[in-house]
Amino acid sequence: MLTQVLVQLVVVVTLMIAVSVALFVGRHRLRVTRTEWRTRLRDTAPALAVLTTVLLFNSIARQIVPDLSWMIGWNLTWAIYDIEGQFILWLQSFETPAVTAYFSFMYIYGYVFALTFPVVAYFALADTRPLRELLAAYTLNYTLGLVLYVFVIAFGPRNMMPELVEALLYDTYPQYQHLTRQVNRNTNVFPSLHASLATTVTLLAYRTRDRYPTWFYVTLGLGTSIALSTMYLGIHWAIDVLAGFGLAYVSVSLARVLVDRWSVSAWLASIRGRDADDDCEVDSSSDHT
């Protein structure tokens, strides 16, 4: 069943990306990308390698994070409920089959699309900085999120109040349990990485709106829908989502600083420049002799 769900996810998201490339990227950028892809890949490879390493580490670490969390023992579930009350129950009072279908689609397909399409869109830009910032921001989201998961125990609404909060996603589409259980843990809902990563994409879309103006407005709708879906489906508290917004802001801000300070392409260019200067000095001294 997991294979079937993954294949369906890949097919749907691939179609969404193909349509979006035609709408937002355009033929001209694609033609230029075909001739410059090696240079762009070389410039972004370090950031991509770091992100890949962090994702692999996360996949292993999250198997032991719950045990570490219980050793520390900071269970904030009741504190979150005391602050938030029955907001999730109120949100689910608007439940209809159409609304559930929409938010389920956004939680699964919209989320994956929101994270993958910007990689394609920014790779199609001659300036690799937006892509490097995106990859760095993703890395920081996962890294800081994992740290918070270690220290904070928090059960989601559907796990804390199963008799009151409906598990709308799994009750309606039980096949998605095979997918989400690969990455989700019941004790790790603070902050919402769905909200933080979707917000990260929106913040960076705002900063690149001069190149992709329409995409920014699309991300506003996507980000809002994804954040709402996590609460409507009973997976996250509103406080988890707010914490996700904060994590996104911190990650995007730090990514900008890191890209400013550590640019491998600029470092390589400076090395080539120094080598060229050294060659000129050698040639000059040879002429004098």
N, C-alpha and C positions, 0 to 999 in steps of 0.2 A: 504493500500500500504506500509506503514511503517513496518508493521509486516512482510510482504513478503520480503522486502529488508533486514530486520534484520536477518530473517531465512536464506536467501541466503548468507549473510555475514558470519554468524556463520558456516554454512556448508563448505563454501570454505576455510575459515581460519582454521577450524579444520582439514580439509584434508591437508592443507599446513603444519600445525604443526605436524601431524602424520608422514608425509613423512620426515620432518626435524628431528624429534626425531630419526627415524630409521637411517638417514644419519649421524647425528652429535653426538647424545647422546650415542647411543649404548646400547646393552643388559646388559652389566656388570653394568653400572651406574644405570640402571633401577632396576636391582635386588637388589643392595645395597640400593637404595632409598626406596624400599618397606619395608625394615627393619628399616630405620632411619628417615622416613618421619615425625614422631611425634616430634623428637628432632629438626629437621630442621625447622619445622613449628613453634615450640615454640621460636626458636632463631630469626626468621624473623617476627613473629607476631607483635611486636611493630612497625616496619617500615611499615608493611602492613596496620596496623590500622591507622597510621598517614596519609598515602597516601589515604586511603579510606575516611577519614574525609575531607581531602583537596578536593578530587573529588566531594564529596557531597556539600561542601561549594561552590565550583566553579559552580556547576550546578544551585545553587540558586543565587549566586552573579552575574553571568553573565546576569541575567535577568534585573538587575538594573545598571550594569556597563555603558551602553550607556548614561543613564541619568546623571550619575556622570561625565562622560567624557565631556558631553556638558556643564555642570556647570563649569568645569575647563577651557574648551575651547581651548585646545592645538591641533588644527587641522593641522597635518603635511602633509596632502595629496598633496597639491601643492608643498611644499618644496621637498617631495620625487620625484615628477614628474620633477621638475626643475633640480634635480641632475641626475636622471636616464634617462630622455627623453623617447624615444620610443623603449626601449629595448624589452619590452613585445610584441609590434607589430612586431618587427623583429623576435622574437622567434616564434610567431604564423605564420609567413610567411612560415614555414616548415610544416605546417599542412597537414596531410593526414589522411584518415580514420584509417589506421593501427597505426600510431603514436598516434592519439587521443585515440584509444582503449587501447594501452599500458599504456599511462600515466594516463588514467582514472582508469585502473585496479590498478596501483601503488598507486594512490592517495587514493583509498578506501581500497582495499584488501591488497596491499603490506604494507601500513602504519599500519593497525591493526595487521597484521602478525608480522611486525618488532618489535612492542611493546610487543606482548604477548609471542612469542616464547622464547625470552631470559629469561623470568620468569620461564618457564618450564626447559630450559637448565641449568640455574644457580641453580635451586632447586635440580637438579640431581647431583650437586657437593657436596662432603663431607664438603668442606669449604663454609660456608654460607655468607662469606664476599662479594663476587661478587653480590649476590642477594640483600643483604642489601644496598649495594652501588647503585644498579640499582633502587631500590624502593625509596631510598632517593633522587636520581637524578631526578626521575620522579616527586616527590613531589616538589622539588625546581623549576623545569621547570614550573609546573602549578601555583605555588605560585608567582614566580617572573613575569611570563607571565601575570597573572591577574593584578598585580600592574601596569605593563606597559599599559595594556588595559584601566585601569582606567584613567591614565594620558594622554594617547595619542589617539587622534582621527585620524584614517587613513582609507580611503576608498580604496578598492582594484581596480585594473585596470578595471575590467569589470563593476564595479559600477561607477567609475569616467568617463570612456569613453565608454559607452555602444554602441555608434554608430561606434566605431573603434575596440574595443577589443571584440572578440567573447567569449561567455560563453560556451566553447567547451564541458565541462562536462555535463552541464544541457541541452544544445541543442541536444546533442547526446544521453544522458541517463537521461532523465528528472526524472526518478523514484528516483534518488539519492538525489534530492532536499528534499525529505521527511526525509532522514537521516541526511544530513549536516545541515539543518536548526535547528536541535535539539541542536547543539553545536556551530555553527558559528553565528557571528554577522557582519553585513556589515561594521560597523565602527571600528572593532577590527581586523586589519590584521597585525599590527606591535607589536611584531615580529611574524614570522611564527612558530607556535607550531609544525606543521608538520615537518618543517626543523629542529627545535631544538631537538625534541624527537628522530627523525631518526638519527641525528648526535650524540646524547647522546648514543644511542645503538651502533653506530659505534665506538665511543671512548672507551666504556667499552669492546667491542669485541676486540679491539686492546690490551687492558690491560689483557685480558684473553686468548690471542691467543695461549699461551702455552698449554691450555686445550682444546680449540676449534679452532685450526688453520684455518680450512677451513671456518668456520663461519665468521671470520673477513673479508675475501674477499667477501663473500656473502653480508655482511652489507655495504661494500663499494658500491656495485652495487645498493643495495636497497636504501641506503641513498641518493646517487646521483640521482637516478630515482625519488624518492619522492620529493626531493628539486626542481628538474626541472619540475616535474608535476605541482607543485603549481604555477609556473610562466607560463608554456605553456598553462595551462587551464584558465589563466587570473584571478586567485584568489589572488595571491600575487605579489608584486613588488620584484625585485632582492634585494632591500635594506631590505625588510622584511626577506628574506632568510638569508642574511648576518647577520642580527641581531639575527636570530635564531641560527646561528652557534655560535655567541658569547654567547648567553644564554646557549647553551649546554655546552660550555667549562666552564663557571662559575658554572653551576649546578653540573657537574661531579667533578670539583675541590672541591667545598664546600661539596659535598656528601662524598668524601674521608676523609675530615677533620672531619666531623660529625661522621662518622662511627668509626674513630680512637678514638675520645673523648668520645662518648656515645655508648657503647656496652652493651645492657641489659644482654646478655648471660655472658659477662665477669663480669658484676656487680653481677649477681646471683652466679657465680662461686666464686667470692671473698667473698660473704656473707656465702656461704657454707664452704669456707676455714676458715673464722673466727669462725664459729660455731664449726667446727672440732677442731680448736685450743683451743677454750674455753672448749670443752669437755675433751680434753687432760689435760688441766690445772686442771680441777675439779678432774679428775681421779688421777692426780699426787698428789694433795693436800690430797685426801682421803687416798692414800697409806701411806703418811707421818704420818697421824694421827693414 
